[in-house]
Every structure is written in C-alpha cells, then in structure tokens.
Amino acid sequence: MKKKFTLEIASPCSQNFDKMIPNANGSFCNSCMKNVIDLSKKTNSEVARFISENKDRNICARLKTTQLKEEFQYNETSKINNLKYAAVVASILLASNMTGQEKVTVETEIGVPQPANYIVGKVANVQNIAEQSIIIKGKLLEAKTNKPFDRKIFSHLTLSINGSERVKVNSKTGYFSIPIKVLSGRDTLEVIVQSSNYYLSKTIPFNIEMVKGGILTQDIIVNEEDLSQAVILTLGGLGINYLPENNFRKS
C-alpha cells in the first residue's frame, strides 16, 4: 500500500548547522542535544525511504524550503507478509546450512604467525594549526551596479563568514563589520548571505597578508540573480503529514 505525505517544520530552529558536530547519523546539536539529519541534499525517493524507515522516531532535520512544498510517497508492506517472508528465508538458510554440513569436510590448519610490521624512529612533533581572530569590514554590494542591494526587495540581509554569528548588513550603505576566526594557511572564506526570504552560500578568496592590525577590508560582491534564486535551509523538528490519495496531484 502506498503512503503519501508532505513534510513540515512547525517551529524552525535558529541554530547554526555548520557549527554542529558531524557524525555517522547526522550532525549533533549541543543546544537540543540531538542529531540533526540533513535531508536537504537527498532526492525525493531518498527522503521517502528515510521517512519510511524512521516514521516512528522523533526526527530533527535540515530541509530546503522547496521540500516543504513537495509530495512524497513510499510503499508500506504488511508486517504479516514480512514475517512470512522472513520465516521462509530462515527455513531456506537452515536447510542450506544443513546440506552444506553434510557434504563439506572442514580441514583445520595451524597457521604460521606472521611477524608484525614495526617502524622505529624519532616521533615528529605535530604542531597544532594556529587560529587567528580578525575583523572583516566592508560592504555587501550587487555585482552589476556595485551598489548596495535594494532594501525594499532585500530587506534585513545578514552576513556570516566561516560559521560566525550572523551580523546585520546596513540596508542603506551595505556596510558590515564581522569578527571571525581563520586558520593559518587558509586561502578562502565561506560567506553566507541570508534574510527571511533569501539564502546564498559563496566562497571568496582570502590572503592573510592583507590583514593589517587584525582588520581585513574586504567588500563582498554578489549577483542579485544568485541571491534571488537561492533556497532557504530550515532546521527544526520534522512533521509528517499523511494525506488521502485523492488529495494528491497526479504525476
């Protein structure tokens, strides 16, 4: 039987996903002490399969806002049929193992232990990668006009660099000042521009030699088209809304 559903995040979370600790099951959020599953990069079929396998769990997830408008479906098989299938498989395996035991003679050999491989020498002193605190000052500008973004359309723009806290961009001048931390030897910065309706991640070049007195003067240039076509990512507790079949659009 097909199960059809939509997703919702009733109470979006304000935590920074990039600061969470990645692990085998997602990324661990220290704020709510839960794993957050990143569904934003999964296809519809992968999302549906994940929900079918975890539908009884309390899930915290990261989604694209476009996914909140999607309709998903998966095939739900009967538990009784699953049990019958498992019993048949177990019977086949048992019969196969018994037949194999009757026909195969197991010979035991005493293996000759192999010498372990060792390396002898001076242990190198691994230096920790230095982290430096700096302040980046500049303007967020639109590429074509080299002027601040239209504040009537792109209101309340904020900026985050290298996972820093978001700071407000001056809607009139485009000016910003943001404290960040950078690792020595790094030659790029990860910039996130967002507002209530827009989101854009951008990589820009970085040269530590341009930092003077702990301050880097750096304008950030963004194409309006890239920002207007960006997709917002939303974090929070995942809600699953199962819908009647007659309420669904035909594919």
Beta strands, then each sheet from edge to edge (+ up, - down):
strand 1: 2-8
strand 2: 21-23
strand 3: 26-29
strand 4: 34-38
strand 5: 60-64
strand 6: 72-75
strand 7: 131-142
strand 8: 158-161
strand 9: 167-168
strand 10: 175-183
strand 11: 188-194
strand 12: 199-205
strand 13: 215-217
strand 14: 220-222
strand 15: 233-237
strand 16: 239-242
sheet 1: 6+ 1- 16+
sheet 2: 2+ 3- 4+ 5+ 15-
sheet 3: 10+ 7- 13-
sheet 4: 10+ 7- 14-
sheet 5: 9+ 8- 11+ 12-
end
